[in-house]
């Protein structure tokens, strides 16, 4: 598996812990890396995804809410919501990552960790975000 794909999986696990345990990003990141063994490239990319997502969380959630027709973000499954957050962060803030790559990676995460319809759900929302100009 590619390093960035692995890093996205790690970021999802860390964001899940932050939300479920109501722990700080810093504490969750530190604890996750202490219990796992990944190379620095994976750690650096995953950490940047988590920190960037957390730093921009209210804007990211607002954008997801605007693009998720008939869905309230608070009612979304935790996994789907955090995959959307990572994907939205990549689409809006990560230079050098093509939109198509960010969306496809999010869909693959949804297929692996979400339910049967998560891939379609994620695709629809991220595609709308990617086609709308939300950049600062």
Secondary structure, DSSP 8 states (H G I E B T S, - for coil): --HHHHHHHHHHHHHHHHHHHT--HHHHHHHHHHT----HHHHHHHHHHHHHHHHTHHHHHHHHHHHSTT--GGGS-HHHHHHHHHHHHHHHH-TT--HHHHHHHHHHHHHHHS-TTHHHHHHHHHHHHHHS----
